[in-house]
Amino acid sequence: MIFCAFEDNRTMDRLVSMLRAVGDTTRVRLLLLLRQAELTVSELVDLLHQSQPRVSRHLKLLCDAGLIIRFKEGSWVFYRAADAGVEAQLGDVIADLESQDPGVHAADLVRLNHIREERAAKAAAYFKANAAEWEHIRALHAPDKEVEAAILNLIGDRPIQSLLDAGTGTGRMLELLAPHAKRAVGIDASPDMLAIARERLMRPEFIHCQVRLGDVYRLPFAAKGTNPGFDVVLFHQVLHYLDDPQAAIVAAARMMCGDGRLLIADFATHPLEFLRTDYAHRRLGFSDQEVDGWLRNAGLKLFASESIAPRDSSRDQLTVKIWVAVATECPSTREKEAA
């Protein structure tokens, strides 16, 4: 399959470049590790017990061949194996061959587990320090399990080819939807939150998930038309923190494929002013009319919605609202309406 693709595109030089890049034991070890997790140079140095210059040189060769991806978050630089295209296909072949006789890679995985444990300890400490505040807000609305079940019911009806979780936070939505998605990407502006998300997603069943430092107003992807786009875009408890929620929705709509769906899970309008002063909520929930206007301005159409009220219906409680939108001319929508 790989060779056919290259022959059709007359890019055999690219194949040769990739094969040269993996023609070294250390670079094969690096590629296999980076298929398991996003790692920094210092972590890879510890894993391979090699010098930083040597590891960096090997990483550059793999990057130049397109087999791994380099991305920066603040002062840190992360690496991850390519997850699409012929580069990912070659990685699959190498991983299949290595699985027949793990050898050195098995020892590398043991050391990788130690790094995972260290990350988990740091994440646990962060959660412990902030648990009281988060639990205070959670106590005001319906249990997370009910909200998550509703999200799955609304968008889990068919396989997801490519998921974008805009404002992923700790990565919970990626974890929830991973079994339904072929590829999943989370974007967030907080390195602290991304560190927690990475720890959450380091298990083998989340190898197709990744997170990136990014701005929901300026998503780090090419617009639709130059790439297949995302068939599901998600904003989970994000919009009430933003200065301009409509701009974020418009930016996300540009990333959607033709029959993609956009889901918003946030609070309905409420009077709890302390959430603004104490928890940095810029908006105190949203009305159906407001969200519908944003969607229309983004070229989207409201397709379904659901309200999830808290069990305690007192005034100081929050109703979670879920809105699902599709492109105005979405083929699947036209078919359903015609039926």
C-alpha positions in Angstrom: 0.0 0.0 0.0 2.8 2.4 0.9 4.8 1.6 -2.3 1.7 2.0 -4.5 1.0 5.4 -3.0 4.5 6.6 -3.8 4.6 5.1 -7.2 1.3 6.9 -8.1 2.7 10.2 -6.9 6.2 9.8 -8.4 7.7 10.6 -5.0 10.1 7.6 -4.5 12.7 10.0 -3.2 10.4 10.7 -0.2 10.2 7.0 0.5 14.0 6.6 0.3 14.4 9.5 2.7 12.1 7.9 5.2 13.8 4.5 4.9 17.2 6.2 5.5 15.8 7.9 8.5 14.8 4.6 10.1 18.0 2.9 9.1 19.4 3.3 12.6 18.6 1.4 15.7 18.4 4.5 17.9 16.0 6.2 15.5 13.8 3.1 15.3 13.6 3.1 19.1 12.7 6.8 19.1 10.0 6.3 16.5 8.5 3.4 18.4 8.5 5.4 21.7 6.9 8.5 20.1 4.1 6.3 18.8 3.3 5.6 22.4 3.4 9.1 23.9 4.4 12.8 23.3 7.8 13.2 24.9 10.4 15.9 25.4 14.1 15.7 24.5 15.0 15.4 28.2 12.6 12.5 28.6 14.0 10.7 25.6 17.5 11.3 26.8 16.5 9.5 30.1 14.8 6.7 28.2 17.6 6.0 25.8 20.5 6.8 28.1 22.2 8.8 25.4 23.5 12.3 25.2 21.2 15.2 24.5 23.1 16.3 21.3 23.0 12.7 19.9 19.2 12.4 20.6 18.5 15.8 19.1 20.4 14.9 16.0 18.4 11.7 15.6 15.1 13.6 16.2 16.0 16.1 13.5 16.5 13.4 10.9 13.2 11.8 11.8 11.5 15.2 11.6 13.1 16.0 8.3 11.7 12.7 6.9 8.2 13.6 8.3 8.1 10.5 10.5 7.8 12.5 13.7 6.3 16.0 14.4 8.0 18.7 16.6 5.9 21.3 18.4 6.6 23.9 21.0 4.7 24.8 24.1 6.2 27.7 26.0 9.8 26.8 26.8 9.2 23.1 26.2 9.4 21.2 22.9 7.5 17.9 22.4 7.8 15.2 19.8 5.2 12.8 18.5 5.1 10.2 15.7 3.2 11.2 12.6 -0.4 10.0 12.8 -1.5 10.4 9.2 -0.3 9.8 5.7 2.3 7.4 4.4 4.6 8.4 7.2 2.2 6.9 9.7 1.8 3.8 7.5 5.5 3.2 7.5 5.4 3.6 11.3 2.7 0.9 11.5 4.8 -1.5 9.5 7.9 -0.9 11.7 5.8 -1.4 14.8 4.3 -4.6 13.5 7.7 -6.0 12.7 9.0 -5.0 16.1 6.1 -6.6 17.9 7.3 -10.0 16.6 10.5 -9.6 18.6 10.3 -6.7 21.0 13.8 -6.9 22.4 15.2 -3.5 23.3 11.8 -1.8 22.8 10.3 -3.8 25.6 12.9 -2.4 28.0 12.2 1.1 26.6 8.6 0.7 27.4 9.4 -0.2 31.0 11.3 3.0 31.4 8.4 4.9 29.6 6.1 3.5 32.3 8.2 5.2 34.9 7.8 8.5 33.2 4.1 8.0 33.1 4.1 7.3 36.8 6.0 10.5 37.5 3.5 12.5 35.3 0.6 10.9 37.1 2.0 11.9 40.5 2.3 15.5 39.3 -1.2 15.5 37.9 -2.6 14.0 41.1 -0.9 16.8 43.1 -2.4 19.4 40.8 -5.9 17.9 41.1 -5.6 17.7 44.9 -4.7 21.4 45.1 -7.7 22.4 43.0 -10.2 19.7 43.9 -12.2 21.9 46.3 -12.9 24.6 43.8 -13.8 22.2 41.0 -16.1 20.2 43.3 -17.9 23.4 44.3 -18.9 24.0 40.7 -19.7 20.4 40.0 -22.1 20.3 43.0 -24.1 23.1 41.3 -25.1 21.1 38.2 -26.2 17.7 37.0 -23.6 14.9 37.6 -20.9 14.7 35.0 -22.0 11.1 34.1 -25.4 12.4 33.0 -23.9 15.1 30.9 -21.4 12.8 29.3 -24.1 10.2 28.6 -26.1 12.9 26.8 -23.0 13.9 24.7 -22.5 10.3 23.7 -26.1 9.9 22.8 -26.0 13.0 20.6 -22.8 12.4 18.6 -21.9 8.8 19.3 -24.4 7.4 16.8 -21.7 6.9 14.1 -18.0 6.5 14.0 -15.9 9.7 14.2 -13.1 10.0 11.7 -11.5 13.1 13.2 -12.4 14.9 16.4 -11.4 18.3 17.5 -11.8 19.2 21.2 -11.5 22.9 21.4 -10.4 24.0 24.9 -9.7 20.4 26.0 -8.6 21.3 29.5 -7.7 18.1 31.3 -8.6 15.9 28.3 -11.7 14.3 29.8 -13.7 14.7 26.6 -10.9 13.1 24.5 -10.9 10.2 27.0 -14.7 9.8 26.8 -14.9 9.9 23.0 -11.7 8.1 22.1 -13.4 4.7 21.6 -15.6 6.3 19.0 -12.9 8.3 17.1 -10.3 7.2 14.6 -8.3 10.4 15.4 -8.7 12.9 18.2 -7.0 16.2 18.8 -7.4 18.5 21.8 -6.4 22.2 21.8 -5.9 24.3 24.9 -4.1 27.5 25.9 -3.0 26.3 29.3 0.3 24.3 29.6 -0.8 23.1 33.1 -4.0 21.7 31.8 -2.2 20.0 28.8 0.2 18.4 31.2 -2.8 16.8 33.0 -4.4 15.8 29.6 -1.2 14.1 28.5 -1.0 12.1 31.6 -4.6 11.1 31.2 -4.0 10.0 27.6 -0.7 8.1 28.0 -2.4 4.7 28.1 -2.1 2.5 24.9 -5.8 2.8 24.2 -5.4 6.5 23.6 -2.5 6.3 21.1 -4.7 7.9 18.5 -5.3 11.0 20.7 -3.1 14.0 21.0 -3.1 17.5 22.6 -1.6 20.8 21.4 -1.1 24.2 22.9 -3.2 26.5 20.9 -5.7 29.4 20.7 -9.4 28.5 20.0 -9.7 31.7 18.0 -6.7 30.8 15.7 -6.7 27.0 15.5 -3.4 25.6 14.3 -4.9 23.7 11.3 -5.4 24.5 7.6 -8.9 25.5 6.7 -11.3 23.0 5.1 -10.7 22.7 1.4 -6.9 22.1 1.9 -7.5 19.2 4.3 -10.3 16.7 5.0 -11.4 18.6 8.1 -13.0 17.4 11.4 -16.3 15.6 11.3 -16.9 16.5 15.0 -15.8 19.7 16.8 -16.5 20.0 20.5 -16.7 22.9 22.9 -17.2 21.4 26.4 -17.6 24.0 29.2 -15.3 26.4 27.3 -17.4 29.3 25.9 -18.3 30.9 29.2 -14.6 31.7 29.7 -14.2 33.5 26.4 -14.4 37.2 25.5 -15.9 36.3 22.0 -17.6 32.9 21.9 -19.0 33.6 18.4 -15.5 34.1 17.0 -14.4 30.8 18.4 -17.4 29.1 16.8 -16.7 30.7 13.4 -13.0 29.6 13.6 -14.1 26.0 14.5 -16.7 25.9 11.6 -13.8 26.6 9.2 -12.2 23.4 10.3 -15.3 21.2 9.8 -15.7 18.8 6.9 -18.9 19.1 4.7 -21.1 16.9 6.9 -19.4 17.7 10.2 -21.1 18.4 13.5 -20.3 20.9 16.1 -21.3 20.3 19.7 -21.5 22.9 22.5 -21.9 21.8 26.1 -22.2 24.8 28.5 -24.5 26.4 31.0 -27.9 27.9 30.3 -28.3 31.5 31.5 -28.1 31.8 35.3 -27.7 34.5 38.0 -24.7 33.1 39.9 -22.5 36.2 39.8 -19.9 34.6 42.1 -18.8 32.3 39.2 -17.7 35.4 37.4 -15.8 37.0 40.3 -14.4 33.9 41.9 -13.9 31.4 39.0 -13.2 33.6 36.0 -16.4 32.9 34.2 -16.8 35.8 31.8 -20.4 34.8 30.8 -23.1 33.6 33.0 -24.5 31.0 30.6 -26.2 31.3 27.2 -29.7 31.4 25.8 -30.9 29.3 22.9 -31.4 32.4 20.9 -27.8 33.6 21.4 -26.3 30.3 20.5 -28.5 30.0 17.5 -27.4 33.4 16.2 -23.7 32.4 16.6 -24.3 29.2 14.7 -26.0 31.0 11.8 -23.2 33.5 11.6 -20.8 30.6 11.3 -22.8 29.0 8.5 -24.2 26.3 10.8 -27.7 25.2 11.6 -29.0 24.0 15.0 -29.7 20.3 14.6 -30.5 19.1 18.1 -30.4 20.3 21.7 -30.9 18.9 25.2 -31.2 20.5 28.7 -29.9 18.6 31.7 -31.2 20.1 34.9 -29.6 19.5 38.3 -31.4 17.2 40.7 -31.7 20.0 43.2 -33.8 22.6 41.4 -33.1 25.5 43.8 -32.3 28.9 42.4 -28.6 28.5 43.0 -28.2 25.6 40.6 -27.0 25.3 37.0 -28.7 23.7 34.0 -26.3 22.2 31.5 -27.3 22.8 27.9 -26.1 20.9 24.9 -26.4 22.2 21.4 -25.5 20.2 18.2 -25.1 22.0 14.9 -24.4 21.0 11.3 -23.4 22.9 8.2 -26.4 24.7 6.7 -26.2 22.6 3.5 -25.2 19.4 5.3 -26.3 16.4 3.1 -27.2 14.2 6.1 -29.5 17.0 7.4 -31.3 17.4 4.1 -31.9 13.7 3.9 -33.3 13.6 7.4 -35.5 16.6 6.8 -36.8 15.1 3.6 -37.7 11.9 5.3 
